[in-house]
Amino acid sequence: MQAIDQKDRVMYWGTGRRKTSVARVRLVPGNGQLIVNDRPGDLYFQFNAHHLAVAKAPLETLGLENEYDILVNAHGGGLTGQADSVRLGVARALCQLDPDNRKPLKTEGYLTRDPRAKERKKYGLHKARKAPQYSKR
């Protein structure tokens, strides 16, 4: 699904989630900038090359890294979870852009949501699995 914003630019969007992080991603034609929460992506991800590479990976797979700007609203979790959620959102937006993009993104694993989350705490235990110290006497 696409929409036209006030400047008559075509926009594609996708939502990515990882752990407790949620990223609402918009792709607009541009020159490859990453803007997260109204801040440049390298500043937001603290100049961490791994987080930046993860966020832009779907565009690089398709060779479109200099053709679209990535505008993100991210909240929840930490930087790693947010970077992974941005990757999923960008991949979903690229599938809206062209359905033929789905196959290469799927083979790279960019369209798979990581289901791992924190395990709940159980009663009688300190944490999810940490038991009180055993005392024989």
KOLLOZA-555417 format. One line per field, with one value per atom (N, C-alpha, C, O): residue number from 1; chain; atom name; x, y, z. Coordinates in nm, 2 decimals, decimal comma. Atoms other than C-alpha are relative to their C-alpha. Layout:
! residues N
n c(NUM|...)
chain c(A|...)
atom c(CA|...)
c1 c(X|...)
c2 c(Y|...)
c3 c(Z|...)
This chain:
! residues 137
n c(1|1|1|1|2|2|2|2|3|3|3|3|4|4|4|4|5|5|5|5|6|6|6|6|7|7|7|7|8|8|8|8|9|9|9|9|10|10|10|10|11|11|11|11|12|12|12|12|13|13|13|13|14|14|14|14|15|15|15|15|16|16|16|16|17|17|17|17|18|18|18|18|19|19|19|19|20|20|20|20|21|21|21|21|22|22|22|22|23|23|23|23|24|24|24|24|25|25|25|25|26|26|26|26|27|27|27|27|28|28|28|28|29|29|29|29|30|30|30|30|31|31|31|31|32|32|32|32|33|33|33|33|34|34|34|34|35|35|35|35|36|36|36|36|37|37|37|37|38|38|38|38|39|39|39|39|40|40|40|40|41|41|41|41|42|42|42|42|43|43|43|43|44|44|44|44|45|45|45|45|46|46|46|46|47|47|47|47|48|48|48|48|49|49|49|49|50|50|50|50|51|51|51|51|52|52|52|52|53|53|53|53|54|54|54|54|55|55|55|55|56|56|56|56|57|57|57|57|58|58|58|58|59|59|59|59|60|60|60|60|61|61|61|61|62|62|62|62|63|63|63|63|64|64|64|64|65|65|65|65|66|66|66|66|67|67|67|67|68|68|68|68|69|69|69|69|70|70|70|70|71|71|71|71|72|72|72|72|73|73|73|73|74|74|74|74|75|75|75|75|76|76|76|76|77|77|77|77|78|78|78|78|79|79|79|79|80|80|80|80|81|81|81|81|82|82|82|82|83|83|83|83|84|84|84|84|85|85|85|85|86|86|86|86|87|87|87|87|88|88|88|88|89|89|89|89|90|90|90|90|91|91|91|91|92|92|92|92|93|93|93|93|94|94|94|94|95|95|95|95|96|96|96|96|97|97|97|97|98|98|98|98|99|99|99|99|100|100|100|100|101|101|101|101|102|102|102|102|103|103|103|103|104|104|104|104|105|105|105|105|106|106|106|106|107|107|107|107|108|108|108|108|109|109|109|109|110|110|110|110|111|111|111|111|112|112|112|112|113|113|113|113|114|114|114|114|115|115|115|115|116|116|116|116|117|117|117|117|118|118|118|118|119|119|119|119|120|120|120|120|121|121|121|121|122|122|122|122|123|123|123|123|124|124|124|124|125|125|125|125|126|126|126|126|127|127|127|127|128|128|128|128|129|129|129|129|130|130|130|130|131|131|131|131|132|132|132|132|133|133|133|133|134|134|134|134|135|135|135|135|136|136|136|136|137|137|137|137)
chain c(A|A|A|A|A|A|A|A|A|A|A|A|A|A|A|A|A|A|A|A|A|A|A|A|A|A|A|A|A|A|A|A|A|A|A|A|A|A|A|A|A|A|A|A|A|A|A|A|A|A|A|A|A|A|A|A|A|A|A|A|A|A|A|A|A|A|A|A|A|A|A|A|A|A|A|A|A|A|A|A|A|A|A|A|A|A|A|A|A|A|A|A|A|A|A|A|A|A|A|A|A|A|A|A|A|A|A|A|A|A|A|A|A|A|A|A|A|A|A|A|A|A|A|A|A|A|A|A|A|A|A|A|A|A|A|A|A|A|A|A|A|A|A|A|A|A|A|A|A|A|A|A|A|A|A|A|A|A|A|A|A|A|A|A|A|A|A|A|A|A|A|A|A|A|A|A|A|A|A|A|A|A|A|A|A|A|A|A|A|A|A|A|A|A|A|A|A|A|A|A|A|A|A|A|A|A|A|A|A|A|A|A|A|A|A|A|A|A|A|A|A|A|A|A|A|A|A|A|A|A|A|A|A|A|A|A|A|A|A|A|A|A|A|A|A|A|A|A|A|A|A|A|A|A|A|A|A|A|A|A|A|A|A|A|A|A|A|A|A|A|A|A|A|A|A|A|A|A|A|A|A|A|A|A|A|A|A|A|A|A|A|A|A|A|A|A|A|A|A|A|A|A|A|A|A|A|A|A|A|A|A|A|A|A|A|A|A|A|A|A|A|A|A|A|A|A|A|A|A|A|A|A|A|A|A|A|A|A|A|A|A|A|A|A|A|A|A|A|A|A|A|A|A|A|A|A|A|A|A|A|A|A|A|A|A|A|A|A|A|A|A|A|A|A|A|A|A|A|A|A|A|A|A|A|A|A|A|A|A|A|A|A|A|A|A|A|A|A|A|A|A|A|A|A|A|A|A|A|A|A|A|A|A|A|A|A|A|A|A|A|A|A|A|A|A|A|A|A|A|A|A|A|A|A|A|A|A|A|A|A|A|A|A|A|A|A|A|A|A|A|A|A|A|A|A|A|A|A|A|A|A|A|A|A|A|A|A|A|A|A|A|A|A|A|A|A|A|A|A|A|A|A|A|A|A|A|A|A|A|A|A|A|A|A|A|A|A|A|A|A|A|A|A|A|A|A|A|A|A|A|A|A|A|A|A|A|A|A|A|A|A|A|A|A|A|A|A|A|A|A|A|A|A|A|A|A|A|A|A|A|A|A|A|A|A|A|A|A)
atom c(N|CA|C|O|N|CA|C|O|N|CA|C|O|N|CA|C|O|N|CA|C|O|N|CA|C|O|N|CA|C|O|N|CA|C|O|N|CA|C|O|N|CA|C|O|N|CA|C|O|N|CA|C|O|N|CA|C|O|N|CA|C|O|N|CA|C|O|N|CA|C|O|N|CA|C|O|N|CA|C|O|N|CA|C|O|N|CA|C|O|N|CA|C|O|N|CA|C|O|N|CA|C|O|N|CA|C|O|N|CA|C|O|N|CA|C|O|N|CA|C|O|N|CA|C|O|N|CA|C|O|N|CA|C|O|N|CA|C|O|N|CA|C|O|N|CA|C|O|N|CA|C|O|N|CA|C|O|N|CA|C|O|N|CA|C|O|N|CA|C|O|N|CA|C|O|N|CA|C|O|N|CA|C|O|N|CA|C|O|N|CA|C|O|N|CA|C|O|N|CA|C|O|N|CA|C|O|N|CA|C|O|N|CA|C|O|N|CA|C|O|N|CA|C|O|N|CA|C|O|N|CA|C|O|N|CA|C|O|N|CA|C|O|N|CA|C|O|N|CA|C|O|N|CA|C|O|N|CA|C|O|N|CA|C|O|N|CA|C|O|N|CA|C|O|N|CA|C|O|N|CA|C|O|N|CA|C|O|N|CA|C|O|N|CA|C|O|N|CA|C|O|N|CA|C|O|N|CA|C|O|N|CA|C|O|N|CA|C|O|N|CA|C|O|N|CA|C|O|N|CA|C|O|N|CA|C|O|N|CA|C|O|N|CA|C|O|N|CA|C|O|N|CA|C|O|N|CA|C|O|N|CA|C|O|N|CA|C|O|N|CA|C|O|N|CA|C|O|N|CA|C|O|N|CA|C|O|N|CA|C|O|N|CA|C|O|N|CA|C|O|N|CA|C|O|N|CA|C|O|N|CA|C|O|N|CA|C|O|N|CA|C|O|N|CA|C|O|N|CA|C|O|N|CA|C|O|N|CA|C|O|N|CA|C|O|N|CA|C|O|N|CA|C|O|N|CA|C|O|N|CA|C|O|N|CA|C|O|N|CA|C|O|N|CA|C|O|N|CA|C|O|N|CA|C|O|N|CA|C|O|N|CA|C|O|N|CA|C|O|N|CA|C|O|N|CA|C|O|N|CA|C|O|N|CA|C|O|N|CA|C|O|N|CA|C|O|N|CA|C|O|N|CA|C|O|N|CA|C|O|N|CA|C|O|N|CA|C|O|N|CA|C|O|N|CA|C|O|N|CA|C|O|N|CA|C|O|N|CA|C|O|N|CA|C|O|N|CA|C|O|N|CA|C|O|N|CA|C|O|N|CA|C|O|N|CA|C|O|N|CA|C|O|N|CA|C|O|N|CA|C|O|N|CA|C|O)
c1 c(0,08|0,00|0,09|0,19|-0,08|0,14|-0,09|-0,21|0,07|0,04|0,08|0,20|-0,06|0,12|0,00|-0,11|0,00|0,24|-0,01|-0,03|0,03|0,21|0,09|0,06|-0,09|0,51|-0,01|0,09|0,03|0,37|0,11|0,15|-0,10|0,63|-0,07|-0,15|0,06|0,54|0,07|0,19|-0,05|0,59|-0,05|-0,16|0,03|0,60|0,03|0,13|-0,03|0,58|-0,01|-0,08|0,01|0,62|0,03|0,10|-0,02|0,62|0,09|0,06|-0,09|0,90|0,00|-0,01|0,00|0,91|0,11|0,14|-0,10|1,18|0,01|0,03|0,01|1,16|-0,11|-0,23|0,10|0,99|0,01|-0,06|-0,02|1,10|-0,10|-0,13|0,09|0,86|0,06|0,09|-0,05|0,98|-0,11|-0,14|0,08|0,74|0,09|0,14|-0,10|0,94|-0,08|-0,17|0,04|0,87|0,11|0,22|-0,10|1,06|-0,05|-0,16|0,03|1,07|0,11|0,23|-0,11|1,27|0,09|0,05|-0,10|1,59|0,14|0,17|-0,13|1,96|0,07|0,19|-0,05|2,00|0,02|0,09|-0,02|1,97|-0,09|-0,19|0,07|1,86|-0,03|0,06|0,04|1,66|-0,09|-0,19|0,08|1,54|-0,04|0,05|0,05|1,32|0,05|0,09|-0,04|1,41|0,15|0,19|-0,14|1,78|0,07|0,02|-0,07|2,04|0,03|0,06|-0,02|2,08|0,13|0,13|-0,13|2,45|0,01|0,07|0,01|2,39|-0,09|-0,05|0,10|2,09|0,06|0,05|-0,06|2,27|0,15|0,22|-0,13|2,58|0,12|0,22|-0,11|2,80|0,04|0,16|-0,03|2,78|-0,02|-0,13|0,01|2,86|-0,09|-0,15|0,08|2,69|-0,15|-0,22|0,14|2,36|-0,04|-0,15|0,03|2,37|0,00|-0,09|0,00|2,46|-0,13|-0,18|0,12|2,17|-0,12|-0,20|0,12|1,92|-0,01|-0,12|0,01|2,02|0,02|0,02|-0,03|2,08|-0,10|-0,05|0,09|1,76|0,02|0,01|-0,02|1,83|0,13|0,13|-0,13|2,19|-0,02|0,05|0,03|2,06|-0,05|-0,02|0,07|1,85|0,08|0,04|-0,07|2,11|-0,07|-0,04|0,08|1,88|0,05|-0,03|-0,04|2,09|0,01|0,00|-0,01|2,13|-0,13|-0,12|0,12|1,77|-0,11|-0,20|0,11|1,55|0,05|0,15|-0,03|1,56|-0,09|-0,20|0,07|1,45|-0,03|0,05|0,05|1,24|-0,07|-0,16|0,04|1,18|-0,05|0,01|0,04|0,98|0,02|-0,05|-0,03|1,12|-0,02|0,01|0,01|1,04|0,00|-0,03|-0,01|1,09|0,13|0,19|-0,12|1,38|0,13|0,13|-0,13|1,74|0,04|-0,04|-0,04|1,95|0,00|-0,03|0,00|2,00|-0,14|-0,16|0,14|1,63|-0,06|-0,13|0,05|1,55|0,06|-0,01|-0,06|1,80|-0,06|-0,08|0,06|1,66|-0,15|-0,19|0,14|1,30|0,00|-0,09|-0,01|1,41|0,02|-0,04|-0,03|1,55|-0,13|-0,16|0,12|1,22|-0,10|-0,17|0,09|1,02|0,04|-0,04|-0,05|1,24|-0,03|-0,07|0,02|1,21|-0,15|-0,18|0,14|0,83|-0,04|-0,12|0,03|0,82|0,05|-0,01|-0,06|1,04|-0,09|-0,10|0,09|0,79|-0,13|-0,18|0,10|0,52|0,04|-0,04|-0,05|0,74|-0,01|-0,05|0,00|0,77|-0,01|0,08|0,01|0,64|0,11|0,13|-0,11|0,94|0,12|0,20|-0,10|1,16|-0,01|0,08|0,03|1,00|0,10|0,15|-0,08|1,20|0,15|0,19|-0,14|1,56|0,00|0,09|0,00|1,46|-0,04|0,02|0,04|1,30|0,12|0,14|-0,11|1,61|0,11|0,18|-0,09|1,82|-0,05|0,03|0,06|1,58|-0,04|-0,06|0,03|1,49|-0,15|-0,19|0,15|1,11|-0,05|-0,17|0,03|1,12|0,01|0,11|0,00|1,02|0,06|0,02|-0,07|1,25|-0,10|-0,13|0,10|1,00|0,05|-0,02|-0,05|1,24|-0,03|-0,02|0,03|1,13|0,04|0,07|-0,04|1,20|-0,10|-0,22|0,08|1,07|-0,06|0,01|0,07|0,82|0,06|0,11|-0,05|0,92|-0,11|-0,23|0,09|0,77|0,01|0,11|0,00|0,66|0,09|0,10|-0,09|0,90|0,14|0,23|-0,14|1,20|0,03|-0,05|-0,05|1,41|-0,02|-0,07|0,02|1,39|-0,07|-0,14|0,08|1,25|0,04|-0,04|-0,05|1,47|0,09|0,13|-0,09|1,70|-0,07|-0,16|0,06|1,61|0,07|0,19|-0,07|1,68|0,11|0,10|-0,11|2,00|-0,05|-0,13|0,04|1,96|0,08|0,21|-0,07|2,05|-0,04|-0,16|0,04|2,07|-0,03|-0,12|0,03|2,07|-0,03|-0,06)
c2 c(-0,12|0,00|0,12|0,13|-0,12|0,34|0,12|0,12|-0,12|0,69|0,12|0,11|-0,12|1,04|0,10|0,13|-0,10|1,29|0,14|0,16|-0,14|1,67|0,05|0,15|-0,05|1,71|-0,08|-0,08|0,08|1,47|-0,10|-0,13|0,11|1,20|-0,13|-0,13|0,13|0,84|-0,06|-0,04|0,05|0,67|-0,14|-0,17|0,13|0,31|-0,02|0,03|0,02|0,19|-0,15|-0,23|0,13|-0,12|0,01|0,11|0,01|-0,21|-0,11|-0,23|0,11|-0,41|-0,01|0,10|0,02|-0,56|-0,10|-0,19|0,09|-0,73|0,02|0,13|-0,01|-0,81|0,10|0,08|-0,10|-0,50|0,13|0,23|-0,11|-0,27|0,00|-0,10|-0,02|-0,13|0,11|0,22|-0,10|0,06|0,01|-0,08|-0,03|0,23|0,06|0,17|-0,04|0,27|0,05|-0,01|-0,06|0,49|0,01|0,05|-0,02|0,47|0,11|0,10|-0,10|0,78|0,01|0,00|-0,02|0,85|0,10|0,21|-0,10|1,02|-0,05|-0,11|0,04|0,96|-0,09|-0,09|0,11|0,69|0,04|-0,02|-0,04|0,88|-0,09|-0,14|0,07|0,71|0,10|0,15|-0,10|0,93|-0,08|-0,14|0,08|0,77|0,10|0,17|-0,10|0,98|0,14|0,20|-0,14|1,30|0,03|0,14|-0,02|1,24|-0,09|-0,19|0,09|1,11|-0,14|-0,15|0,13|0,74|-0,04|-0,11|0,03|0,73|0,06|0,00|-0,06|0,96|-0,08|-0,10|0,07|0,77|-0,13|-0,17|0,13|0,43|0,02|-0,08|-0,02|0,59|-0,04|-0,09|0,03|0,55|-0,15|-0,18|0,14|0,17|-0,05|-0,06|0,04|0,03|-0,12|-0,14|0,12|-0,30|0,03|-0,02|-0,04|-0,14|0,07|0,05|-0,06|0,08|-0,09|-0,08|0,10|-0,21|-0,09|-0,12|0,09|-0,42|0,08|0,02|-0,07|-0,14|0,02|0,03|-0,03|-0,08|-0,13|-0,12|0,13|-0,45|-0,03|-0,07|0,03|-0,50|0,08|0,03|-0,09|-0,20|-0,04|-0,04|0,04|-0,32|-0,13|-0,15|0,13|-0,67|0,03|-0,04|-0,03|-0,51|0,10|0,13|-0,10|-0,25|0,13|0,21|-0,13|0,04|0,09|0,19|-0,07|0,19|0,15|0,23|-0,14|0,53|0,06|0,17|-0,05|0,56|0,03|0,10|-0,02|0,57|0,05|0,00|-0,04|0,76|-0,09|-0,12|0,08|0,56|0,10|0,15|-0,09|0,76|-0,10|-0,17|0,10|0,57|0,07|0,17|-0,03|0,62|-0,13|-0,23|0,12|0,37|0,03|0,14|-0,01|0,31|-0,14|-0,24|0,13|0,04|-0,07|-0,06|0,08|-0,19|0,08|0,19|-0,07|-0,11|0,02|0,00|-0,03|-0,02|-0,12|-0,11|0,12|-0,38|-0,04|-0,07|0,04|-0,46|0,10|0,06|-0,10|-0,13|-0,01|0,00|0,02|-0,19|-0,12|-0,11|0,11|-0,53|0,02|-0,02|-0,03|-0,40|0,10|0,09|-0,08|-0,13|-0,08|-0,06|0,09|-0,40|-0,07|-0,08|0,07|-0,59|0,10|0,06|-0,10|-0,27|0,04|0,06|-0,03|-0,18|-0,11|-0,08|0,12|-0,53|0,00|-0,03|0,00|-0,51|0,11|0,10|-0,11|-0,17|-0,02|0,02|0,03|-0,29|-0,10|-0,10|0,09|-0,57|0,07|0,03|-0,08|-0,31|0,08|0,09|-0,07|-0,12|-0,08|-0,03|0,09|-0,42|-0,14|-0,19|0,14|-0,77|-0,09|-0,20|0,08|-0,91|0,01|-0,08|-0,01|-0,79|-0,11|-0,13|0,09|-1,05|-0,12|-0,16|0,13|-1,36|0,03|-0,05|-0,01|-1,22|0,04|0,00|-0,04|-1,06|-0,13|-0,14|0,12|-1,39|-0,10|-0,16|0,10|-1,60|0,05|-0,02|-0,05|-1,36|0,00|0,02|0,01|-1,40|0,14|0,15|-0,13|-1,03|0,02|0,11|-0,01|-1,10|-0,08|-0,09|0,08|-1,33|0,08|0,13|-0,07|-1,18|-0,09|-0,21|0,08|-1,30|-0,02|0,08|0,02|-1,46|0,00|0,00|0,01|-1,46|0,12|0,23|-0,11|-1,26|-0,05|-0,16|0,04|-1,25|-0,09|-0,08|0,10|-1,54|0,05|0,13|-0,06|-1,46|-0,06|-0,17|0,05|-1,49|-0,09|-0,07|0,10|-1,79|0,02|0,06|-0,02|-1,78|-0,11|-0,22|0,09|-1,95|0,01|-0,05|-0,02|-1,85|0,15|0,24|-0,14|-1,54|0,07|0,18|-0,05|-1,49|-0,11|-0,19|0,09|-1,70|-0,15|-0,24|0,13|-2,00|-0,01|-0,12|0,00|-1,89|-0,04|0,03|0,05|-2,09|0,05|0,09|-0,03|-2,00|-0,10|-0,21|0,09|-2,14|-0,11|-0,09|0,13|-2,50|-0,01|0,00|0,03|-2,56|-0,13|-0,15|0,13|-2,91|0,00|-0,07|-0,01|-2,81|0,14|0,17)
c3 c(0,00|0,00|0,00|0,07|0,01|-0,09|0,03|0,02|-0,03|0,00|-0,06|-0,08|0,05|-0,13|0,12|0,17|-0,11|0,14|-0,06|-0,18|0,04|0,12|-0,10|-0,17|0,10|-0,10|-0,13|-0,22|0,12|-0,37|-0,02|-0,14|0,01|-0,29|0,03|0,12|-0,02|-0,31|0,13|0,15|-0,12|0,03|0,02|0,00|-0,03|0,13|0,15|0,20|-0,14|0,49|0,04|-0,02|-0,06|0,71|0,14|0,19|-0,15|1,08|0,03|-0,01|-0,04|1,23|0,16|0,22|-0,14|1,58|0,04|-0,04|-0,06|1,79|0,15|0,19|-0,15|2,16|0,03|0,00|-0,03|2,29|-0,08|-0,06|0,08|2,02|-0,12|-0,17|0,12|1,75|-0,08|-0,03|0,09|1,45|-0,12|-0,19|0,11|1,21|-0,11|-0,09|0,10|0,89|-0,13|-0,17|0,13|0,58|-0,09|-0,06|0,10|0,26|-0,10|-0,15|0,10|0,04|-0,09|-0,05|0,09|-0,27|0,05|0,10|-0,05|-0,17|-0,04|-0,14|0,03|-0,14|0,10|0,11|-0,09|0,12|0,14|0,22|-0,14|0,45|0,09|0,05|-0,11|0,77|0,11|0,17|-0,10|1,00|0,10|0,07|-0,10|1,33|0,11|0,17|-0,10|1,57|-0,02|0,07|0,04|1,38|0,03|0,04|-0,02|1,44|-0,11|-0,15|0,10|1,18|0,06|0,18|-0,04|1,20|0,07|0,17|-0,07|1,28|0,14|0,23|-0,13|1,57|0,09|0,21|-0,09|1,70|0,04|0,16|-0,03|1,68|0,05|0,05|-0,07|1,84|-0,08|-0,03|0,09|1,54|0,00|-0,04|0,00|1,58|-0,14|-0,19|0,14|1,23|-0,01|-0,12|0,01|1,31|-0,01|-0,09|-0,01|1,40|-0,13|-0,19|0,12|1,09|-0,12|-0,20|0,11|0,86|0,01|-0,10|-0,02|1,01|-0,05|-0,12|0,04|0,95|-0,15|-0,20|0,14|0,59|-0,08|-0,21|0,07|0,50|-0,11|-0,22|0,11|0,30|-0,13|-0,24|0,12|0,07|-0,07|-0,19|0,07|0,01|-0,07|-0,17|0,07|-0,08|-0,14|-0,23|0,13|-0,36|-0,08|-0,19|0,07|-0,45|-0,01|-0,10|0,00|-0,36|0,11|0,15|-0,12|-0,08|-0,02|0,08|0,03|-0,25|-0,07|-0,12|0,07|-0,39|0,09|0,05|-0,10|-0,08|0,13|0,18|-0,14|0,25|0,09|0,05|-0,09|0,55|0,12|0,19|-0,11|0,80|0,10|0,07|-0,10|1,13|0,12|0,17|-0,14|1,45|0,07|0,05|-0,07|1,69|0,15|0,20|-0,15|2,06|0,06|-0,01|-0,07|2,32|-0,02|-0,12|0,01|2,39|-0,01|0,04|0,01|2,32|-0,14|-0,23|0,14|2,02|-0,09|-0,21|0,08|1,90|-0,04|-0,16|0,04|1,91|-0,09|-0,18|0,09|1,74|-0,13|-0,23|0,13|1,47|-0,08|-0,20|0,07|1,40|-0,04|-0,14|0,04|1,40|-0,12|-0,20|0,12|1,15|-0,12|-0,23|0,11|0,93|-0,05|-0,17|0,04|0,93|-0,06|-0,16|0,06|0,87|-0,14|-0,23|0,14|0,57|-0,10|-0,21|0,09|0,43|-0,04|-0,16|0,03|0,45|-0,09|-0,18|0,09|0,29|-0,14|-0,24|0,13|0,01|-0,08|-0,20|0,06|-0,05|-0,06|-0,16|0,05|-0,09|-0,13|-0,22|0,11|-0,33|-0,13|-0,23|0,11|-0,56|0,05|0,12|-0,05|-0,50|-0,04|0,02|0,04|-0,69|0,10|0,10|-0,10|-0,40|0,11|0,18|-0,11|-0,17|0,00|0,10|0,00|-0,29|0,05|0,13|-0,05|-0,24|0,15|0,22|-0,14|0,10|0,08|0,19|-0,08|0,21|0,01|0,12|0,00|0,12|0,10|0,16|-0,10|0,33|0,14|0,23|-0,13|0,62|0,06|0,18|-0,05|0,64|0,02|0,09|-0,01|0,63|0,12|0,14|-0,11|0,93|0,13|0,17|-0,13|1,27|0,10|0,11|-0,11|1,55|0,12|0,18|-0,10|1,80|0,14|0,24|-0,13|2,09|0,09|0,04|-0,09|2,39|0,14|0,16|-0,13|2,76|0,06|0,05|-0,07|2,96|0,13|0,20|-0,12|3,24|0,12|0,12|-0,13|3,60|0,06|0,05|-0,07|3,79|0,15|0,20|-0,14|4,15|0,06|0,01|-0,06|4,39|-0,05|0,01|0,05|4,18|0,00|0,01|0,00|4,18|-0,14|-0,15|0,13|3,80|-0,08|-0,01|0,07|3,52|0,03|0,04|-0,03|3,60|0,12|0,17|-0,12|3,89|0,13|0,17|-0,12|4,20|0,12|0,11|-0,12|4,56|0,03|-0,01|-0,04|4,70|0,08|0,18|-0,08|4,83|0,12|0,12|-0,13|5,19|0,06|0,09|-0,05|5,32|0,15|0,19|-0,15|5,69|0,03|0,15)
